[in-house]
Amino acid sequence: MADIPTTSLAGRRALVCGASRGIGRATALALAAAGAEVTALARTEDALESLVGEIEAAGGTARALAADLDERDALRTAIAGLLSATGDHHILINNTGGPKGGPLVAAAEEELSVAFGRHVLASHALVQALLPGMTEAGYGRIVNVVSTSVREPIPNLGVSNTIRGAMASWAKSLSRELPPGVTINNVLPGFTDTDRLGQLAQARALREDGSVDGVYTAWIGQVPEGRLARPEETAAAIAWLCSPAAAYIRGVSLPVDGGRLRSI
C-alpha cells in the first residue's frame, strides 16, 4: 500500500507577506503549527511582535521582517539579507491588502499603477529571489492570496478586480515555467471576517445610506454556508497547498468562499 503524503512542513522555511493581521497572520500560525520555520513580513516590525511571540510560545520558530511591498528595491535588499542570514525559504505566501473601492471608470492611473506594483511586481520580485533556493531543494510552494473576483468581478471594486485578474494570469503563466517540485497556486477568499472586510462594509453602508449590519446580512445571504469565513479556515487551505500532500496541485485558483461563487 502506497504511503499517504504528509502534511508536515518540518524542515521547511516559509515567508509570509502581510503577516501582521487577518489571513496573513492566521497563515503564519498555521504554517508554524505544521512545523515550518516562519518569516513574518509586514511594514512595521512592532505589529509582528505578538505573532512571533505566539509562535515561539507554542514551540515554533519565527522571525519578523519589516519591509514595504511598495518599495521594491528595498524589498529585494531585505530579502537578500534574510536569505544570507537564515538560508533558503521553500514556501512563499504572497498576500497584501487590496486597493480601495470604487468604480473602475473613475480610477486614476496612479491607483492602477500602485496596485499593480504592490501585488504583481512585488510578488514577481519575491519569486525571483526565492526560486533558486526552491529549485536547489527540489521543493517549493508559492501561494497567492487573491480574491473570488478572479472568477466573478465584485461590484464597486474595479481596481481590485483588475489587479486580482492580473495576479491569476501571472500565476498561471508561471505554473507552466516553474521546475518540477515547485508549484504555484491561488487561494480565493470569500467573505472573511477580517479588518479589510469591515472597512469595505463601512464604505458600502455609507455609500448606500444603510447600516453596517445590513451590509453583512446581505453578504451572508449570498453564502450557502450562511456565515463569514474565519481567517483560520482560509489559512488551513493555504497550509495544505504548501504541504507535500499537494505536490500534484499546480496552477489552480481554489475558492474558499462557503459556496458563494456561482461559476463552475
Residue frames relative to the residue before (quaternion, step in Angstrom):
aa qw qx qy qz dx dy dz
M 1.0000 0.0000 0.0000 0.0000 0.00 0.00 0.00
A 0.4677 -0.7008 0.4629 0.2753 3.58 -0.79 1.01
D 0.5440 -0.6077 0.4711 0.3359 3.54 -1.16 0.65
I 0.4216 -0.6723 0.5466 0.2675 3.56 -1.12 0.74
P 0.4739 -0.6837 0.4606 0.3096 3.64 -0.70 0.97
T 0.4479 -0.7194 0.4754 0.2363 3.53 -1.00 0.86
T 0.3294 -0.7055 0.5835 0.2306 3.54 -1.29 0.38
S 0.4358 0.7021 -0.4551 0.3317 3.57 1.28 0.13
L 0.1927 -0.7693 0.6003 0.1035 3.54 -1.13 0.77
A 0.2408 0.7869 -0.5284 0.2087 3.57 1.17 0.51
G 0.8013 0.2661 -0.2189 0.4890 3.54 -0.95 0.92
R 0.6387 0.5028 -0.3295 0.4802 3.60 1.27 0.05
R 0.2607 -0.7325 0.6054 0.1701 3.54 -1.22 0.60
A 0.1276 -0.8070 0.5760 0.0278 3.55 -0.98 0.89
L 0.1937 -0.7367 0.6374 0.1162 3.54 -1.11 0.82
V 0.0704 -0.8105 0.5813 -0.0144 3.57 -0.61 1.18
C 0.2304 -0.7841 0.5647 0.1148 3.57 -0.57 1.17
G 0.8094 0.2188 -0.1871 0.5118 3.54 -1.16 0.62
A 0.2977 0.8289 -0.4314 0.1956 3.54 1.17 0.69
S 0.5330 0.6722 -0.4053 0.3157 3.60 1.17 -0.12
R 0.8182 0.0618 -0.0081 0.5716 3.61 1.16 -0.43
G 0.8288 0.3199 -0.1793 0.4226 3.52 -1.39 0.06
I 0.8368 -0.1372 0.1235 0.5155 3.54 -1.05 -0.83
G 0.6220 0.5530 -0.3471 0.4322 3.60 1.01 -0.72
R 0.6653 0.4919 -0.2993 0.4752 3.56 0.92 -0.88
A 0.6593 0.5059 -0.3046 0.4653 3.56 0.91 -0.91
T 0.6444 0.5210 -0.3214 0.4583 3.59 1.05 -0.73
A 0.6243 0.5301 -0.3392 0.4628 3.58 0.97 -0.79
L 0.6601 0.4986 -0.3003 0.4749 3.58 0.97 -0.84
A 0.6675 0.5051 -0.3088 0.4516 3.59 0.94 -0.85
L 0.6593 0.4970 -0.3127 0.4696 3.59 0.96 -0.80
A 0.6387 0.5154 -0.3222 0.4718 3.57 1.01 -0.78
A 0.6460 0.5204 -0.3187 0.4586 3.59 0.98 -0.82
A 0.6718 0.4780 -0.2901 0.4858 3.59 1.16 -0.58
G 0.6681 -0.5440 0.2805 0.4231 3.57 1.28 0.03
A 0.5173 0.6553 -0.4198 0.3560 3.59 1.24 -0.07
E 0.3992 -0.6327 0.6043 0.2741 3.51 -1.33 0.50
V 0.1852 -0.8502 0.4914 0.0363 3.57 -0.49 1.23
T 0.1327 -0.7127 0.6814 0.1008 3.51 -1.15 0.83
A 0.1711 -0.8041 0.5672 0.0497 3.55 -0.56 1.22
L 0.1167 -0.8215 0.5580 0.0096 3.56 -0.57 1.20
A 0.2068 0.7273 -0.6397 0.1381 3.53 -1.08 0.88
R 0.6898 -0.5034 0.3159 0.4134 3.57 -1.24 0.19
T 0.7993 0.1877 -0.0976 0.5624 3.59 0.98 -0.75
E 0.4712 -0.7075 0.4577 0.2608 3.54 -0.77 1.08
D 0.5855 0.6006 -0.3745 0.3953 3.59 1.07 -0.71
A 0.6649 0.5234 -0.3061 0.4362 3.56 1.00 -0.81
L 0.6789 0.4951 -0.2832 0.4623 3.58 1.22 -0.38
E 0.4830 0.7175 -0.4208 0.2735 3.59 1.20 -0.40
S 0.6767 0.4895 -0.3097 0.4545 3.59 0.89 -0.88
L 0.6220 0.5395 -0.3347 0.4582 3.59 1.07 -0.72
V 0.6632 0.4912 -0.3040 0.4759 3.57 0.84 -0.95
G 0.6536 0.5196 -0.3094 0.4551 3.57 0.96 -0.83
E 0.6503 0.5162 -0.3143 0.4603 3.57 1.01 -0.82
I 0.6515 0.5044 -0.3149 0.4712 3.58 0.98 -0.83
E 0.6888 0.4802 -0.2861 0.4616 3.58 0.87 -0.91
A 0.6214 0.5404 -0.3430 0.4518 3.59 1.06 -0.69
A 0.6886 0.4569 -0.2687 0.4948 3.58 1.17 -0.59
G 0.6287 -0.5711 0.3236 0.4170 3.57 1.28 0.13
G 0.5564 0.6180 -0.3877 0.3977 3.57 1.26 0.14
T 0.4065 -0.6769 0.5546 0.2627 3.52 -1.38 -0.03
A 0.1344 0.7907 -0.5820 0.1340 3.56 -0.80 1.03
R 0.0764 -0.7628 0.6391 0.0612 3.50 -1.31 0.41
A 0.3879 -0.7014 0.5477 0.2399 3.56 -1.24 0.47
L 0.0571 -0.7735 0.6305 0.0290 3.55 -1.13 0.71
A 0.2188 -0.7824 0.5732 0.1069 3.56 -0.52 1.20
A 0.2555 0.7419 -0.5820 0.2134 3.58 -0.66 1.12
D 0.3007 -0.7438 0.5780 0.1494 3.53 -1.18 0.70
L 0.4103 -0.7381 0.4831 0.2312 3.59 -0.66 1.09
D 0.6021 0.5524 -0.3609 0.4496 3.59 1.24 -0.29
E 0.7043 0.3945 -0.2391 0.5396 3.60 1.24 -0.41
R 0.1040 -0.8825 0.4542 0.0637 3.55 0.45 1.21
D 0.5953 0.5387 -0.3847 0.4555 3.62 1.05 -0.50
A 0.6657 0.4794 -0.2900 0.4929 3.56 0.97 -0.88
L 0.6091 0.5536 -0.3452 0.4509 3.58 1.09 -0.72
R 0.6559 0.5068 -0.3129 0.4637 3.60 0.89 -0.89
T 0.6444 0.5176 -0.3183 0.4643 3.58 1.00 -0.82
A 0.6601 0.5124 -0.3046 0.4570 3.57 0.95 -0.90
I 0.6710 0.4893 -0.3026 0.4677 3.59 0.94 -0.85
A 0.6192 0.5320 -0.3465 0.4621 3.59 1.01 -0.73
G 0.6573 0.5004 -0.3047 0.4739 3.56 1.00 -0.80
L 0.6242 0.5408 -0.3292 0.4576 3.57 1.03 -0.79
L 0.6975 0.4738 -0.2838 0.4565 3.58 0.77 -1.00
S 0.6301 0.5330 -0.3301 0.4582 3.56 1.06 -0.72
A 0.7198 0.4601 -0.2449 0.4585 3.56 1.00 -0.85
T 0.8198 0.2910 -0.1103 0.4807 3.58 0.92 -0.89
G 0.5260 -0.5977 0.4408 0.4144 3.58 1.13 -0.57
D 0.7363 -0.4434 0.2951 0.4173 3.52 -1.34 0.19
H 0.2698 -0.7219 0.6134 0.1725 3.53 -1.27 0.58
H 0.3035 -0.7983 0.5059 0.1215 3.55 -0.89 1.00
I 0.7441 0.2977 -0.1619 0.5757 3.57 1.30 -0.31
L 0.0389 -0.7812 0.6230 -0.0013 3.56 -0.99 0.92
I 0.1009 -0.7684 0.6308 0.0374 3.54 -0.84 1.05
N 0.1624 -0.7828 0.5970 0.0667 3.56 -0.48 1.23
N 0.2192 0.7716 -0.5479 0.2375 3.55 -0.44 1.25
T 0.2196 0.7538 -0.6006 0.1514 3.56 -0.87 0.95
G 0.6679 -0.5293 0.3529 0.3862 3.55 -1.25 0.39
G 0.4880 -0.6854 0.4670 0.2721 3.55 -1.09 0.73
P 0.6241 -0.5359 0.4103 0.3938 3.57 -1.27 0.35
K 0.6246 -0.5323 0.4050 0.4032 3.55 -1.26 0.34
G 0.5753 -0.6102 0.4295 0.3349 3.53 -1.25 0.44
G 0.3743 0.7107 -0.5528 0.2218 3.50 -1.39 0.15
P 0.6015 -0.5662 0.4112 0.3855 3.58 -1.20 0.42
L 0.5671 -0.6246 0.4199 0.3345 3.57 -1.03 0.78
V 0.6405 0.5582 -0.3353 0.4071 3.58 0.95 -0.85
A 0.7064 0.4496 -0.2604 0.4807 3.60 1.16 -0.52
A 0.5067 0.6816 -0.4109 0.3315 3.59 1.26 -0.18
A 0.4194 -0.6855 0.5401 0.2501 3.54 -1.02 0.87
E 0.6454 -0.5301 0.3828 0.3949 3.56 -1.18 0.55
E 0.6390 0.5465 -0.3309 0.4284 3.58 0.98 -0.83
E 0.6076 0.5566 -0.3632 0.4349 3.61 1.02 -0.69
L 0.6728 0.4775 -0.2894 0.4854 3.58 0.95 -0.86
S 0.6596 0.5235 -0.3077 0.4430 3.57 0.95 -0.88
V 0.6677 0.4926 -0.2998 0.4708 3.59 0.89 -0.93
A 0.6742 0.4962 -0.3019 0.4562 3.58 0.89 -0.92
F 0.6355 0.5207 -0.3329 0.4629 3.59 0.99 -0.78
G 0.6616 0.5099 -0.3036 0.4583 3.55 0.98 -0.82
R 0.6849 0.5041 -0.2843 0.4427 3.55 0.88 -0.98
H 0.7519 0.3751 -0.2064 0.5014 3.56 0.98 -0.78
V 0.7984 0.3283 -0.1887 0.4682 3.59 0.34 -1.21
L 0.7289 0.4466 -0.2703 0.4430 3.59 0.68 -1.04
A 0.6437 0.5040 -0.3303 0.4717 3.60 0.99 -0.74
S 0.6459 0.5094 -0.3199 0.4701 3.58 0.96 -0.82
H 0.6425 0.5292 -0.3174 0.4543 3.56 1.00 -0.83
A 0.6459 0.5189 -0.3143 0.4635 3.56 0.98 -0.85
L 0.6688 0.4981 -0.3026 0.4616 3.58 0.96 -0.83
V 0.6274 0.5193 -0.3411 0.4694 3.59 0.99 -0.75
Q 0.6634 0.5063 -0.3158 0.4514 3.58 0.87 -0.89
A 0.6704 0.5031 -0.2998 0.4556 3.59 1.04 -0.75
L 0.7651 0.3962 -0.2016 0.4660 3.59 0.91 -0.90
L 0.5437 0.6766 -0.3897 0.3077 3.59 1.13 -0.58
P 0.6289 0.5372 -0.3792 0.4148 3.68 0.83 -0.70
G 0.6712 0.4883 -0.2996 0.4704 3.60 0.97 -0.80
M 0.6267 0.5247 -0.3325 0.4705 3.57 1.04 -0.74
T 0.6610 0.5186 -0.3024 0.4502 3.54 0.93 -0.94
E 0.6581 0.5093 -0.3089 0.4605 3.58 0.93 -0.87
A 0.6952 0.4644 -0.2701 0.4776 3.57 1.01 -0.82
G 0.3693 -0.7260 0.4958 0.3013 3.59 1.16 -0.48
Y 0.7081 0.3632 -0.2336 0.5587 3.56 1.27 0.40
G 0.2328 0.7577 -0.5866 0.1662 3.53 -0.77 1.06
R 0.0406 -0.7778 0.6271 0.0121 3.53 -1.07 0.80
I 0.0359 -0.7707 0.6360 -0.0182 3.55 -0.74 1.12
V 0.0183 0.7932 -0.6069 0.0475 3.57 -0.69 1.09
N 0.1847 -0.7836 0.5889 0.0711 3.54 -0.82 1.07
V 0.2662 -0.7337 0.6037 0.1621 3.56 -0.85 1.00
V 0.0199 -0.8411 0.5378 -0.0549 3.56 -0.25 1.27
S 0.5138 -0.6173 0.4795 0.3536 3.64 -0.57 -1.07
T 0.5826 -0.5702 0.4412 0.3753 3.56 -1.21 0.42
S 0.5167 0.6459 -0.4188 0.3747 3.60 1.23 -0.23
V 0.4586 0.6465 -0.4531 0.4080 3.59 1.28 -0.09
R 0.7396 0.3725 -0.2013 0.5233 3.58 1.07 -0.77
E 0.8045 0.0389 0.0367 0.5915 3.57 0.91 -0.96
P 0.3979 -0.7374 0.4863 0.2479 3.63 -0.40 1.16
I 0.3460 -0.7395 0.5492 0.1786 3.54 -1.05 0.86
P 0.5080 -0.6688 0.4402 0.3176 3.62 -0.74 0.97
N 0.8584 0.1494 -0.1467 0.4683 3.52 -1.15 0.85
L 0.6300 0.4390 -0.3720 0.5216 3.58 1.17 0.59
G 0.0175 0.8840 -0.4671 0.0134 3.54 0.97 0.97
V 0.6835 0.4620 -0.2964 0.4811 3.59 0.85 -0.92
S 0.6476 0.5255 -0.3180 0.4510 3.56 0.92 -0.90
N 0.6394 0.5278 -0.3306 0.4508 3.60 0.90 -0.89
T 0.6646 0.5226 -0.2953 0.4449 3.56 0.95 -0.93
I 0.7174 0.4523 -0.2528 0.4657 3.55 0.83 -1.02
R 0.6201 0.5313 -0.3505 0.4587 3.60 1.00 -0.73
G 0.6386 0.5177 -0.3278 0.4656 3.58 1.00 -0.77
A 0.6365 0.5210 -0.3225 0.4684 3.56 1.03 -0.77
M 0.6254 0.5333 -0.3342 0.4612 3.59 1.01 -0.78
A 0.6705 0.5003 -0.3085 0.4527 3.58 0.89 -0.89
S 0.6640 0.4877 -0.3106 0.4741 3.60 0.97 -0.78
W 0.6073 0.5439 -0.3394 0.4693 3.58 1.07 -0.75
A 0.6853 0.4866 -0.2853 0.4606 3.57 0.87 -0.96
K 0.6512 0.5087 -0.3277 0.4580 3.59 0.94 -0.82
S 0.6288 0.5247 -0.3344 0.4663 3.59 1.02 -0.75
L 0.6690 0.4959 -0.2991 0.4660 3.58 0.91 -0.89
S 0.6082 0.5848 -0.3622 0.3963 3.58 1.01 -0.72
R 0.6732 0.4728 -0.2860 0.4915 3.58 1.23 -0.48
E 0.7142 0.4601 -0.2343 0.4726 3.58 1.26 -0.31
L 0.6005 0.5887 -0.3682 0.3966 3.59 1.07 -0.63
P 0.5420 -0.6467 0.4218 0.3319 3.59 -1.04 0.68
P 0.6617 -0.4731 0.3748 0.4447 3.61 -1.22 0.28
G 0.7595 0.3511 -0.2776 0.4720 3.54 -1.01 0.85
V 0.7067 0.3489 -0.2360 0.5685 3.58 1.30 -0.25
T 0.0401 -0.8300 0.5556 -0.0285 3.57 -0.42 1.22
I 0.1295 -0.7535 0.6364 0.1021 3.52 -1.32 0.41
N 0.0581 0.7867 -0.6086 0.0857 3.56 -0.93 0.97
N 0.3280 -0.7178 0.5772 0.2100 3.54 -1.32 0.33
V 0.1774 -0.7185 0.6559 0.1485 3.52 -1.22 0.61
L 0.2008 -0.7929 0.5711 0.0698 3.55 -0.88 1.03
P 0.1824 -0.8048 0.5536 0.1119 3.61 -0.08 1.19
G 0.3405 -0.6920 0.5948 0.2269 3.51 -1.21 0.62
F 0.7791 -0.2338 0.2102 0.5423 3.58 -1.05 -0.76
T 0.0224 0.8246 -0.5578 0.0916 3.56 -0.28 1.31
D 0.4920 -0.6941 0.4545 0.2638 3.56 -0.91 0.97
T 0.3046 0.7337 -0.5353 0.2870 3.56 0.20 1.35
D 0.6787 -0.4570 0.3712 0.4389 3.55 -1.32 0.13
R 0.6147 0.5693 -0.3374 0.4293 3.58 1.02 -0.81
L 0.6694 0.4791 -0.3093 0.4761 3.59 0.89 -0.87
G 0.6212 0.5487 -0.3390 0.4451 3.57 1.03 -0.73
Q 0.6428 0.5161 -0.3125 0.4720 3.57 1.03 -0.80
L 0.6572 0.5010 -0.3087 0.4711 3.57 0.98 -0.84
A 0.6381 0.5280 -0.3264 0.4555 3.58 1.02 -0.76
Q 0.6536 0.5054 -0.3129 0.4684 3.57 0.96 -0.83
A 0.6541 0.5117 -0.3153 0.4593 3.58 0.96 -0.85
R 0.6691 0.4887 -0.3084 0.4672 3.59 0.94 -0.83
A 0.6363 0.5273 -0.3344 0.4531 3.58 0.95 -0.80
L 0.6555 0.4997 -0.3063 0.4763 3.58 0.99 -0.81
R 0.6665 0.5148 -0.2988 0.4488 3.57 0.93 -0.90
E 0.7723 0.3482 -0.1750 0.5017 3.58 0.98 -0.84
D 0.4077 -0.7312 0.4528 0.3069 3.56 1.34 0.12
G 0.4968 0.6355 -0.4314 0.4041 3.53 0.97 0.94
S 0.5892 -0.5617 0.4384 0.3810 3.56 -1.25 -0.41
V 0.5950 -0.5583 0.4363 0.3794 3.55 -1.22 0.51
D 0.6308 0.5312 -0.3375 0.4539 3.59 0.97 -0.80
G 0.6428 0.5280 -0.3195 0.4538 3.55 1.03 -0.77
V 0.6238 0.5317 -0.3320 0.4668 3.57 1.07 -0.75
Y 0.6637 0.4984 -0.3060 0.4664 3.57 0.90 -0.92
T 0.6361 0.5325 -0.3320 0.4490 3.57 0.97 -0.82
A 0.6568 0.5038 -0.3096 0.4679 3.58 0.98 -0.85
W 0.6517 0.5141 -0.3193 0.4571 3.57 0.96 -0.81
I 0.6853 0.4890 -0.2901 0.4551 3.55 0.81 -1.01
G 0.5990 0.5800 -0.3489 0.4279 3.57 1.15 -0.58
Q 0.6570 0.5004 -0.3078 0.4724 3.59 1.24 -0.35
V 0.6683 0.5192 -0.2729 0.4576 3.57 1.29 -0.31
P 0.4288 -0.7225 0.4751 0.2614 3.64 -0.53 1.06
E 0.6421 0.5157 -0.3318 0.4601 3.61 1.07 -0.60
G 0.3955 -0.7856 0.4149 0.2330 3.58 1.28 -0.19
R 0.7460 0.2892 -0.2152 0.5600 3.59 1.12 0.55
L 0.5728 -0.5348 0.4770 0.3980 3.53 -1.37 0.07
A 0.4942 -0.6102 0.5180 0.3393 3.54 -1.27 0.39
R 0.3725 -0.6593 0.5936 0.2725 3.53 -1.27 0.44
P 0.5886 -0.5858 0.4048 0.3828 3.63 -0.97 0.70
E 0.6218 0.5703 -0.3366 0.4182 3.58 1.06 -0.73
E 0.6261 0.5379 -0.3442 0.4476 3.59 1.11 -0.59
T 0.6456 0.4853 -0.3135 0.4994 3.56 1.03 -0.77
A 0.6364 0.5393 -0.3216 0.4480 3.57 0.99 -0.84
A 0.6254 0.5415 -0.3446 0.4437 3.60 1.01 -0.71
A 0.6442 0.5033 -0.3211 0.4781 3.59 1.03 -0.76
I 0.6381 0.5233 -0.3230 0.4634 3.57 1.00 -0.81
A 0.6577 0.5161 -0.3137 0.4502 3.58 0.89 -0.94
W 0.6395 0.5158 -0.3331 0.4626 3.59 0.99 -0.74
L 0.6541 0.5078 -0.3179 0.4617 3.60 0.93 -0.83
C 0.6617 0.5041 -0.2994 0.4674 3.59 1.18 -0.53
S 0.6243 0.5968 -0.3209 0.3887 3.57 1.21 -0.37
P 0.6550 -0.4872 0.3908 0.4253 3.59 -1.27 0.21
A 0.5841 0.6068 -0.3699 0.3923 3.59 1.11 -0.60
A 0.7290 0.4085 -0.2273 0.5000 3.60 1.17 -0.55
A 0.2459 0.8328 -0.4743 0.1447 3.57 1.23 0.40
Y 0.7413 0.3999 -0.2255 0.4897 3.61 1.09 -0.59
I 0.5363 0.5710 -0.4135 0.4641 3.58 1.29 0.35
R 0.1500 0.8109 -0.5306 0.1958 3.55 -0.43 1.21
G 0.8590 0.1360 -0.1074 0.4818 3.56 -0.87 0.98
V 0.5243 0.6377 -0.4192 0.3779 3.60 1.14 0.49
S 0.2718 -0.7031 0.6253 0.2019 3.52 -1.37 0.31
L 0.1328 -0.8357 0.5327 0.0101 3.55 -0.30 1.33
P 0.2631 -0.7622 0.5656 0.1731 3.62 -0.53 1.09
V 0.0535 -0.7276 0.6823 0.0478 3.54 -1.15 0.77
D 0.2896 0.8181 -0.4060 0.2864 3.49 0.60 1.29
G 0.5186 -0.6629 0.4131 0.3478 3.60 1.19 0.22
G 0.6631 -0.5278 0.2988 0.4386 3.58 1.23 0.38
R 0.3779 0.7701 -0.4600 0.2294 3.60 1.24 0.18
L 0.6312 0.5490 -0.3550 0.4173 3.60 0.93 -0.80
R 0.3259 -0.7622 0.5313 0.1747 3.55 -0.97 0.85
S 0.6084 0.5618 -0.3543 0.4343 3.56 1.22 -0.39
I 0.5288 -0.6144 0.4781 0.3379 3.56 -1.22 0.49
